[in-house]
Amino acid sequence: MDGGSGQRLCRKTMTRDAPHRTEAELLAAYAAGDLGAARVLTARLLPRVLGQARRMLGDAAEAEDVAQEALLRLWRQAPDWRPGEAQVSTWLYRVVHNLCTDRLRRVHRNVALEAVAEPEDGRPTAADGLQTAARLGALRAGLAALPARQAEAVRLRHLEGLSNPEIARIMDIGVEAVESLTARGKRRLAEVLRDRRAELGFTDD
């Protein structure tokens, strides 16, 4: 078997294994020439990247532009990626965060979070769907009322599900600062939504 055939066989094997690989392994495989690994990694990351950008920008078209730019930066970084220094998803969240922040600063506008469309999801009943939509709308409105840094910390922690150390790397602050921002943001959000608890179907524990 010549060298070219061996490389092609290796790439086919990597592509077959791609769904079971970590994000860092997929990125390394892409850097080695496996385009199938890039497709799998894109399928994993793109929905999260788009969701983050939509929540920050409030504009689907701008969010798509940011997502494309962020992924392009990831592909450019692939040959120099050093496993163990950061998680791929955390690195990408930070890139998206910075790109969105730059856009918001350029246009000097506030984000109308209540205008952001949520991804389609299953809804058991029409009533459940209406109440879910009302809760999401109230949450967006509440976040829009918070200072930007508090809103971002709460969003990353409780909507994106990131850990405090991951959020610290994304926001370029210490873990204690993340904890403080999140705690203050949650308290403020509770105050904003206090008068709407019954309307939104929340009950006190």
FENRAFEN-V737080 format. One line per field, one symbol per residue. ss: DSSP state (H for helix, E for strand, L for the rest). Layout:
# FENRAFEN-V737080
ss = ???
This chain:
# FENRAFEN-V737080
ss = LLHHHHHHHHHHHHHHHHHHLLHHHHHHHHHLLLHHHHHHHHHHHHHHHHHHHHHHHLLHHHHHHHHHHHHHHHHHHHHHLLLLLLLHHHHHHHHHHHHHHHHHHHHLLLLLHHHLLLLLLLLLLHHHHHHHHHHHHHHHHHHHLLLHHHHHHHHHHHHLLLLHHHHHHHHLLLHHHHHHHHHHHHHHHHHHHHHHLLLLLLLLL
